[in-house]
Amino acid sequence: MSAFVTCRPVARCLRGRVAVPVLALALFVLAGCATLPKARVDLTQFPPAQRVRAERNIAVFDRVWDLVNRKHYEPKTHGVDWEQAAAVYGPKAAAAPNETELYAVLNEMLAELHDSHTHALTARQWTEYRTRERIRTGFSMIRVEDQWVVSDVLPASPAAVAGVKSGWLVVARNGQPLGERPNFTALEGEEVAWNFVDDHDRAVHLVLKAQRLSIAPLQVVRELPGGYLYLRFDEFDALDRRWLGRELARHRSAPGVIIDLRRNPGGGTWSLGFAVGEFFDEPVNCGTFITRNGARSVENSAEFGSAHYRGPVVVLVDASTASAAEIFTAVLKAYHRATIVGRKTAGAVLASWFYHLPDGGELQLSGEDYVAPNGHRIEGNGVVPDITVQRTLADVRAGRDPDLKTALRVFESGKAETLKR
């Protein structure tokens, strides 16, 4: 099993359905409709020098607590006693000496919800999300054979200059083992010590200076042997869905198309609807979104400007395929429009919105649940591929892509799904 990690804010991986207008937020604040937890933190316990910080922290904490209390898609918060959560985490938040520790407490509380799309971002993380730039050392990792392995190295980055290669094992950061869910942040100019094992099993210790680098999604098009078309895009947004449509229209006669979503963490449902529509002749049901009060709305694909590609399709997925990318996969699978190859997807498909916090941070909050066209709930479960392929460390180090090889075999077998007239 593999999982792709770019060490970037969770919010980029799990973008929601719509954004909340700034004006609406202003009206919300002025209306004074916020609720506060019954358990209040006694700020008089803090020395005067710490009280200002504690007051700021509690303002942020109360805003997060209130938004979840009133707007989370599950009114019973998955059985979590939300008042008790305030009593447990409120004092910790008040005592946090800095922004980093405050947001660690906020996200520890939010983790109790077991919700893929609810997460608090610091002001810096929100800026990185919007600008598509992040302070990093320049390589990405995947989880292979229970080890973290370098998958990609950004050209001209500190990692590339230092000689980091795909296939190296990543053992530790600043002397600390990575664990199963690493989450790194660095300051611009900060020196980060990495311990690797190279492809000759030799220990390598490198100190890399973090710098501001692009985390913009990529678009890749290649014509493969046999005339098959390979398309990789790393986000569902307006630019990506227009690019997808143009490439499919240009290659409408291709005998088969491979859609690579193994690095795609999702995006907006508007772009998702257009992307699905490229592979059908008429609108299809893309699944149902369910609100906090139980209201249900069906999202349909969009056919306006569709390339109407009719040939066979293979979709490549893995544990980093999330949100809108998972829904895209689930819809094409439900309609037998594509063969799904790879490993189970992330299981992270809730619709979310962003809300401003008093210190410039943002809360990404799930407002709607999602059910696939076949009735399956993907959140927490993922989409299981039609053909499961195991990726090995030897594959990564040799530059082999068994998923792609399997996709070509699907085409060559003549059993790939095509659009039925």
N, C-alpha and C positions, 0 to 999 in steps of 0.2 A: 504494500500500500504506500502511496506517496501523497504528500501534501506540499503545496507550493507556498513559500513564505517570503515576502519581500520586506518584512520589518517595517510596514507602513501602517498608518492608523486604521483601526478596524472599520471606521466609517466608510473609507474608500471601498473596502471589500463588500460592504453591505448597504449600498445606497437604497433609499426607499422610493415610495411611489410618487410623492409630490413634495415640494418644499413649502414651508410656511411663510407667507408674505410678512415682511417686516412690519407693515402697517397693522396687520392682524395681531402681531405680538404686542405692539404698542397699545392697541385698544384693550387687549387682555390685561395688561399691567394696570392701565388707568382705571379699568372697570373694578379692580380690587376683588376679583372672583377667586383668588388663590385660597386654598385651604392649608392649614398648618397642622402638623402632627400634634396629638394630645400631649405626648411626652416632649416637653420643652427643655432645652439645655440652659442651665443656670450660668450665665456668662459672668456673674459677679465672682465666681470662683477663680477667674483668671486675673493675674496681676495686670495693672493698667497697661504695661508695655506690650502685653500679649492680647489684650482685650480687643483692640482694633482688628487684629488679624482674625481672632475668633469670630467677631461679628460678621466680617466679610465671608468667612467660611460658612457660617450658618445661613447667610443669605443665599449662597449658592446651593447649599444642602437642601434648604426648605423648598427652593424652586424645583429642584430635581424630584424631591419626594412628592411634592404637590402634583407635578405633571404626570408622574406615574400613577398616582392615586386617582386622578380624574380622567386620564386619557389612554392608559394602557389598554390594549385590545382585549385583555382578559380581566374583567372587573374584579375577580377574586384573586388576582395576581398569582395564579397557579398554586393557591393554597398557602402562600407566604403571608404571615401576619404583618401587614405593612406598618401598623402602629408600633408593633414590637421592633420592626426593623429600624424605625426612627429612634427608639429608645436605645438600641444597641449601637447604631452607627453614628447617630447625631453627636454624642460626646467625642467620638474619635475624629469626626470631621472638624469639630470646633477646635480640637487640640492640634490639628495638623499644622506644622510649622511653615509649610510652603505649598505651592500649587501642586507639585508632583505628588506629595503625600495626600493632599486633599482629594485629588482625582483618583488616587489608588483606593481611598476609602469609598468614594462614590461608586466606583466600578465594582468594588467588593460587594457592596449592597445590591447593585443592579444584577450581579451575577447570580444572586439568589433566585431571580426570575427564570433562569435557564432560557434566556431569550437571545437569539442570535443577532437581533437588530437593535437592541437597546444598550446604549453605551454613551458615557460622557467623554467629551473631548476637550482638552485644554485649548486656550486661545491659540497657542502655537500649532497644535494639531489641526485645528479648524483652518488656520491659514494655509498649512501644508495641503490640506484637502482641496481648498479652493484654487491654490496656485499650481498644484501638481508638481510641487518641489518639496524635497525632504532632505534633511541633514542625515547623511548616511555614508558608509564607507564603500559601497558600490557593488555588492554581490547579493544574489538571492539564493535561497536554499529550498530543497525538497526533502521530505521524509521518505527514506528508502531503507528497507530492512532494519527498521527501528534505529536508524542513524540519520543525522542531519548531513546533507550532501550539497555542496555548491552546485547549483544548476545553471546559473547565468552570471556573467561578470559584465558590468556596464563598461563599454569602451571608454578609455581615458580617465576612468575613476581611480581613486587611490588603490583599490583592490587590483585593478588591471595593471597599473603601473608597478605594483609590488610583485606581480606575477601569479596572483591567485588564479587557479584553473578550475573549470567544471570537473566534477568528479572527486574533488578533495573532500574529505570528511571535516566537518566543523565540530570541534571538541569542546571548546570553552571560549567565553568572552570575559575579559578582565578577570581571568582566573576562575570564573564560575561556570559549571556545566550548564548546558542550554536548557535541559528539561524538555517536556513534550510540547509546551506552548510558549515558546520564547516571545517576548515583547520588548523590543529595544528602543531606547531613545538616546540621542547624543546631542551635544552642543556643537555649534560650528567651531571647528578648530580643535575639538577635543581629540586626544589620542586614545584610540581603542586598541587593546591588546587582544589578538585572536590566536587561538591554538588550533592548528589544522593537522591532518595527516594526508600527505599527498598520494598520488596514484602509484607510488612505489613504496607505500607504507612507511614513509619517513615523517617524523614529527617536524612541523614547521611552525615557528612562532613569528608573528608579524605584528608590528604596531602601525596602525593605519590612522591617519588624521581625517576625521569626518568633515565633509564639506557639503554644500547645498547642491543636490543633484536632481535631475528630472525623474519623476515617477509617472510621467504621462503614459497612457496605454499605447501599445504598439498595434500596427496593422501590417500583416504580412500576406503576400500573395505569391504563389509559386505554381508553375505548371509541372506536373510530375510525369514520369514515364507512362505512356499510354494515353496522354492527353488529359489525365485527371487533374482537377483543380484543387489546390490546397489554400484555404483561407483561415487565417488566425486573426482575431480581434479581441482585445483585452478589456472591453467595457461595452455596456449597452447604453449609448448616448446618441445624440443626433448625428454627430460626425461619423460614428461607427456604422450606424444603420444605413446612412446614405452611401458610405463607402461599400458596404456589403451589397446594396442594391446595384450600384454601378458595376462592381466586379461580376456579379451574377448575370447582369444584362450583357456585359462584354463577352462572357464565356457561356452564353446560353446553350451552346451546342456541346459543351463539355460532357464526356460520357459518364462523369461522376464528380461529386463535390465533397471534399472533406472540410468540415467546420471544426476548427480546433478551439475549444473553450477551456483548455486545461489551465489557463492563467486568467480566466475571466471571472471576476468577483461580482458581476451583475451591473445594475444601473436602473433606469426608469422603465416603468411598464409601457409608457408611450412608445419608446423606441423598441421595446420588446414586441409590441403588437405589429409594428411595421416589419421587423426582422422575421417574425413567423410568417407574415403574409407573403414574403418573397417565394415561399415554397408551396403555395396553394393558389387555386383559381378562384376561390371565394372565401369570405370570412369564416374562420373557425373559432370555436370556443377555446380560449386560452386559460380557463379556470375561473374559480369563484373567489372573491375577496369578501371577508366576513368582518363586520365592525363590532365594536364593544357591545352594542345593544342587539346584536344578532342579525342586523340587516345584511342582505347578501346581494352582491352585484357581480355579474358575469363580464369578464374582460374578453373582447373579441379581437381577432387580428385585423389589420388594416390592409386593404388591397390597392389603395391609391398609389399609382406609380410602381406597382410590383413588377419584378422581373419575371414572375411566374415560371421559375425554374422547375422543370418537370423530371429531370433525371434523378438517378439514385443519389442518396445522401448518407454520409457517415458522420456522426458527431463524436469527437474525442473529448472525454471528460475525466476528471479525477477529483480528489478531495478539496481542491481549491476552486472548483466550479461551483458558484454560489448564486443565490438570489435570482435575478432575472435570467442568468445563464442556465440555472437549474430549471426554471419554468419553461424556457425555450426548449430545453432537452426533453422535459416531461411531455410537452405538447406534441412535439414531433414523434415521440415514442408512442403516445396514446393514439395517434392517428396512423400509426405504422408508416410514417413518412420518412423515417431515417433509422438506420442501425446505430445503436449507441455502443461505443467501444471505450474501454479503459477501466476505471475504478469508480466506486460509488461516490456520488457528489456530496457536498458539504452538509446538506439538510438545513439550509438557512434561507428561508423564502418569505419571511414576514414583510408586510408593507410598512414603511416607517417614514416619519417626518422629523425635521430638525427644529429645535427650539433654542432661542438665545438664553444664555445664563448671565447673571449680573456681572461676572468678571471677564466677559468676552469669550468664554467657552461656549460649547453647544452640547445639547442633549439630543442624541438620536433615539427616537422612541417609537416602538412598534404600535401602530394604530389599527392594523387589520391582519387577520389570519388569512391563509390561502389554502385552497383545495384544488388539486389538479383536475383536468376534465374527466379522468377516469374515477374520480372520487377519492383518490389517495391524498393523504396529508403528508407533504414532503418535509415540513419543519421537523428537525430532529431525526428524520429517517433517510433523507436523500433519495436520489434516483439511482437505481441499480442498473448497470449497463446490460445490454443484450449479450455482449461478449466481454467477459472480464479478462484483463491482461495484467500479469504481474510484471512490474518493472524492477530490475535488479541493479545493484551497485555496478556490476560488470557492464550492464547496458549503458549506464550514465557515463562511466569512464571511457567506454569505447565509442561514445557518440551514437549509439544505436537507439532507435525509437521503435520499440515493439508495437506500440499502439498504431503508429502510421503504417507499419508493415502489415498489421492485421487488417487495417482499413482497406489497403490495396487488395488483399486476399478476398475480402468481402466483395469488392467490385468484380474481381476476376472470376469469382464463383458464379456470377450471374444471379445471385439470390438477393441482392440489395433492393430495398424498397424504391419504387418509382411512383410518381403521381398518377393515379388511375383516372382515366377519362370517364 
